[in-house]
Amino acid sequence: CWLKRATLSISLNIAEGSGKMSEGDKKRYYSIARGSAMECAAILDALEILKIISEKDLFIGKSKLSFIAGILTKICRN
């Protein structure tokens, strides 16, 4: 449930940011999306500790989140 909410938040904030006219507003929403990606990574860490997620799924999830967070970081810095 938490992971679904956090992953949905990433895409919704990217969508909302892309609809904003000012660069400041866009960056604010992209920054929120980046925070949601970090939240997803923390949830994956918790799932690993609780032994709910396989190592393979953990690796895949973390790899995708790293890519997404990297792109959002670059967007926010420009």
C-alpha positions as CSV (number, residue, x, y, z in Angstrom):
1,C,0.0,0.0,0.0
2,W,2.7,2.5,1.0
3,L,4.9,1.6,-2.0
4,K,2.0,2.0,-4.4
5,R,1.1,5.4,-3.0
6,A,4.7,6.6,-3.1
7,T,5.3,5.4,-6.7
8,L,2.0,7.0,-7.8
9,S,3.2,10.2,-6.2
10,I,6.3,10.2,-8.4
11,S,4.4,10.2,-11.7
12,L,1.6,12.5,-10.5
13,N,4.1,15.2,-9.4
14,I,6.1,14.9,-12.6
15,A,2.8,15.3,-14.5
16,E,1.7,18.3,-12.4
17,G,5.1,19.9,-12.7
18,S,5.1,19.6,-16.5
19,G,1.9,21.5,-16.6
20,K,3.2,24.5,-14.7
21,M,4.3,27.6,-16.5
22,S,7.1,28.9,-14.4
23,E,10.4,27.1,-14.0
24,G,10.3,27.5,-10.2
25,D,6.9,25.8,-10.0
26,K,8.1,23.0,-12.3
27,K,11.3,22.4,-10.2
28,R,9.2,22.4,-7.0
29,Y,7.0,19.5,-8.3
30,Y,10.0,17.7,-9.7
31,S,11.7,18.0,-6.4
32,I,8.7,16.5,-4.7
33,A,8.7,13.7,-7.2
34,R,12.4,13.1,-6.3
35,G,11.4,13.0,-2.6
36,S,8.8,10.3,-3.4
37,A,11.5,8.3,-5.2
38,M,13.6,8.5,-2.1
39,E,10.6,7.4,-0.1
40,C,10.2,4.4,-2.4
41,A,13.8,3.4,-1.8
42,A,13.3,3.6,2.0
43,I,10.2,1.4,1.7
44,L,12.2,-1.2,-0.3
45,D,14.8,-1.1,2.4
46,A,12.2,-1.9,5.0
47,L,10.7,-4.7,2.8
48,E,14.2,-6.2,2.6
49,I,14.7,-6.0,6.4
50,L,11.3,-7.7,6.9
51,K,12.2,-10.3,4.3
52,I,9.2,-9.4,2.2
53,I,11.1,-8.7,-1.1
54,S,13.5,-10.9,-3.0
55,E,17.0,-9.7,-3.7
56,K,16.3,-9.7,-7.4
57,D,13.2,-7.5,-7.0
58,L,15.1,-5.2,-4.6
59,F,17.9,-4.8,-7.1
60,I,15.5,-4.1,-9.9
61,G,13.5,-1.6,-7.9
62,K,16.6,0.2,-6.6
63,S,18.1,0.4,-10.0
64,K,15.0,2.0,-11.5
65,L,14.6,4.4,-8.6
66,S,18.3,5.4,-8.9
67,F,17.7,6.2,-12.6
68,I,14.5,8.2,-11.9
69,A,16.1,10.1,-9.0
70,G,19.1,10.9,-11.1
71,I,17.1,12.4,-13.9
72,L,15.0,14.4,-11.4
73,T,18.1,15.7,-9.7
74,K,19.5,17.0,-13.0
75,I,16.2,18.7,-13.9
76,C,16.1,20.4,-10.5
77,R,19.7,21.7,-10.8
78,N,19.2,23.2,-14.2
